[in-house]
């Protein structure tokens, strides 16, 4: 009945018990959502399944048979693949090299040192066509792709293993609405082939739309499993937090103060980038900047912060006209920027926290 059973799984880290007697049972050919607040243990459970972590207690059964998964290679050999929340792709390699990394087709047999680039290209091209990823070519460098397209390559890589179970950890976090619909069409086609999808997301509407069953976790414990058709957003939230949530959103009331920041007619020297952008921000106000992928939202904010050029427009801080040519200037006026892609542009992974914040 179940392609996967994880029974009585426990996992501890120094100072915290991340998983405490957790159970997960997934049927073949279904989309099984795994839900819970941040820190509930969802990703930890999946990393135990994928061989990234070793369980302290518990067992895993695959197609009814007990299995030991000690590393990623063993998980992949069983037919379990994972799309991580943080993309694990190599930016200076092509799409096809990323997809077939560690298992390149070879001329003259598996032990041959000669890679069959033509076969690799053809397999990748067919895979992308099967997934309707027509805007991506096998020879594209990963570093030239948007975050959403890189996410699509990660999905294609998982599909390429001909897996029986695919774990998707927040796969839609960087996708537009149209791209999410495309992702769902891929998931439906995989489900029709008998593939089981374990889908982790905080987006309630997605869960109720695509899932067959939902398992909810709270503080490292198993809460329960329900048919998705039995659930509503309110019941999911209640079971995730363990109580009725009477105030789901904060009140819309706020005390708006004086003008803090004003951008007038900002225009990029790049003719295909932002043009004539104006906005005003007041003290105590949250200003949203919306738009689809490619609408140049990020580029506007980077220009305000001094990371991009602009050849028209003016910037005012507390009513005073200022010039911001770089991030040092922006910091002098009390600005900070949390970047869109934290791993690529938001942190220095080779430095300590202290050095990075200096």
N, C-alpha and C positions, 0 to 999 in steps of 0.2 A: 504493500500500500504506500509506503514511504520510500523515496529515493534517499533521503537523509534523515537520520535521527541523532540528535546530540542529547545525551541523557546525563543529568546530575553533574553538570560541568561547573567547576570552581577554579578560580584563578586569582592569586594574590600578588600584589606588588608591595615593596616596602612601605608600610604605613597605611595600606588600603586594600580591602578585598574587593576587587573589581567585578568578580562574578561569584555568586553564591548559589549553588544547586540549581543551575539554569537548564531548562529543557527547550529544545527546538525540533519540530518534526515537519518536514517539507515533502509534499507530494510531487511526483513527476508531472511535468506539463502544467504547472501552476505558477502564478506570481505570488510569492509569500512576502508580505511586508513585515519589516522588523522596526518597531517604533519605541521611542522613549525619549526622555529629555537628554540634554547633554550630560554625559557622565553616567548614563544608565547602564552602559556596558555593551552596547550594540557592536561597535567596531572591535572591541576586545574579543567578543565571542566569535566574530567572523575571522579575526586574525588567528584564533585558535584553530578554526576549521581549515584555514588556508596554510597552516604550518608556520606562520610567523611567530606565534607564541606557543609554548607547550602548556597543556592543561596541568593543573595540580591534581585535579580529580575529575572523574567522568569518563564516558566512552562515546565514540563516534561509530555509527553504523551506516554503511553505504550500500544501498540495495539489500538491506537486511543483514549484511555481514559486518562484523566488527573490524575496524581498520585502525591502524596507527599512522597518524600524519605528523611526521617529525620535521618536515621542511616543505618549502614551496614546490620543489620538484615532485615530491610524492603526491601532493595535492593535485598538481596538473596531470600527473600520470593516471590518477583516478578519474579525471574528468571534471575537476573543480577549478574554476578560474575566478579572478576577482578584479573588479574595476575599483581602484582606490579613490578615496576622497581627494587625496593629493596625487596629482598625476605623476607617474613614474616613467616618463619618456625621456629620450636623449635628444636634446635640442639641435645638435649639430649633425644628426644623422637623418636619413630620409625616412619617409613613412614606411616603405617596405622593409628597411633595415630594422626599424623599431618593432614592427609586427613580428618579424621572423627571427629576432635576436635570440641567439643560443640554439637555433634549430634551422640554420640556413640550408636551403637545398644545395647539394654539391654534385659536381660533375665527377662521375666515377665511383660513387658510393659514399656512405656516411663518413668514412674515415679519410676521404680525399681532402686535401687542403684547398682545393679549387672551388670557389662558390659559383653556383649557377645563377648569375644575375638575371638572365632572361627568364628562367623558370620562376624566380622570385618575383619578378615584375608581373608576369602573367597571372600568378596566383593572387597577388595583391590587387591587381586590376579587377579580377573577377570577384574577389571578396568585396571590394568597394562598390562594384556594380550591384552585387546581391543585396547590399545594405542601402542602395540608392544614395551613396555618398559621392555624388557626381562632381562636386566642387573640389574634391581632393584627388590628387594624382599620386601614384606610387613614388615618384621621384621628388615630391615636395619635401623640403627641409622642415623639420618640426618647428624650428625657431621662427619660420615665416608664417606659421598658422596662428589664427586666433585661438583663445582659450577654448572656445566652444568647438572648433574644428579639432583641436588636440584631444578634447574629450571624446569626440567621435572616433578618432584613431584608437584611443584606448578601448573603446567598445568593440571596434573591429578586431583588435588584437585578441580580446577575450573570446570572441566568436570563432576566431581562427583555430582555436584549440579543439574545436568540435566537442565542447564541454557538455556534460550532463547537468551541471549546476553552475550558474553564473551569479556571483555576488556583485551587486551594484551598490556601492556606498556613496550616497548623495550624487547620483550620476547627472542630475538635472541642475545642479547648483550654478553652473555657468552657461546654461542654455537659454535661448529665447523661447517664447511660447511656441513658435513654429517648429523649432528644433526639438522641443519636448514632444510635440506630436509625432515628429519623425522617430524619435527615440521609442515612443510607445508603439509605433507600427513595427519597429524592429523587435521589440519585446513580444508583441503578439505573434509575429512569425516564428520566433524561437519557441514560444509556448506551443504553437501548433506542431512543431517538430518533436515535442515531448521534453524540451529543456525546462528545468526548474530555475526560476529566477528568485533570488533573495534580494529584496529591494529595500534599502534604507533611505528614508527621507523624513524631513520635518514638515513637508508640504502636505497638509491633510487632503486637499482636493485631489492631488496626484494619487495618493494612497487609495482613496475611495474609488477613483476612476479606473485604475489599472490592476488592483490587487484582487486575488481570489480569497486569500486568508491573511489575517493580521495577528502577529504576536507582539505583545507589549511587555516591555521591561521597565523596572523602576529601581534605581539605586543598586544595580547589580543583581536584582532578583527577577525571577520569572513571574509575571502577573497572570497571563493567560493567553489563549489563542481563540480567535473568533472568525467566523465567516465575514468577509468585508461587507456583504450585503446587510448584515445585522447592525452595523456600526454607523454612527454619525460623528461629525466633528466634535460635538459636545461630549459624547460618550468616550471617544478616544482621549480627549484632554483629561477627563475625569479619571480615567484609568491610568493615564501616564503620571499624573501628579498626586493621585490618591485622595482627592477631595473635590468637591464642587468648586468650580472657578467662577465666582460671581462677577469678578471684574477682569475680564479677559484682556481688555485694553485700558490703558490709563485714560483719565478724562482729557478731553480736548482743550481744556481751559489752561491758559498760560499767560504770564505777564510779559508782554512784548515791550522791550525797552527802546533805547535810541538806536539809530542806524549804526551798525558796526562795520559792514563791508558793502561796497558798491562797485559793481563792474559795469562799465559802459562801453558798448559797441566793440567788444573784443573780437578781433578777426585774425585768423592765422595767415601767414604768408603762403601756406600751402593751399592752392585753390580748391582742393578736394576736402579740406578740413573745415573747422567751424568758422562761421561768418556772423558778424553783427550781434554778438551775444551780450545781453545785459541782464543783470540780476541784482537784487538788494537783499541783504541779510541784517536782521536786527538782533539785539541782545535778547537772550531767552527764546530764540526762535529756531525751529528746525526747518531748513529749506531743502526740499527734495528736487533733484535734477534727474528727470526720467528720459527714457528713449530706448529704442531697440539697439542691439549690437551694431556698431558702425555709425551710430548717431553722433559720435564725437563728444559724449559726455565726459569721458575720462580725459580727453585731450584738453577740454576747456578747463577742468580743475587743475591739470598739470601746468597749464599756462598761467593760471592765477597764482600757483605756487612757485612759478619761476622755472619750471622744468621744460617748458616749451616756449618757442618764440611767438610773439604776436606783433603785427606791424600797424595795427590800428587799435584805438580804444584807450581807456583810462581806468585806473584803479584807485579807489578811495578807502582809507581805513579811518574810521571815526571822523569822517568828513574831510580828512586831509588827503590830498592827492599824493600818492607815493609811487615809486618805481621799484618793481621787484624783478631782478634779473636772474636770480638763482634762489636755491632753497635757503641759503644763509640769510638773504634779505627777508624771505617769508617768515623765518623763525624770529627775526628781530621784531616783527609786528605781531607776534603771538600766534602764528599759524602752525598747524601740523597737518600732515597728510598720511592717511592710511591707504596704501596702494591697492589697486585692484587685484594684482597677482603677487601675493606676499612672498612666495618662494623666489620669484624672479627679480622683484624690485623692492621688496619690503624688508628683507633681512640680510644679514651677512652670515651665512651658515657656518663659515670657518672661524668666526669670532665668538667670544663669550658674550653673554647678555650684557655684562658690564662694559665691555669694549664696544659693542654695537650701540649702546645708548649714550656713549660719551660724546 
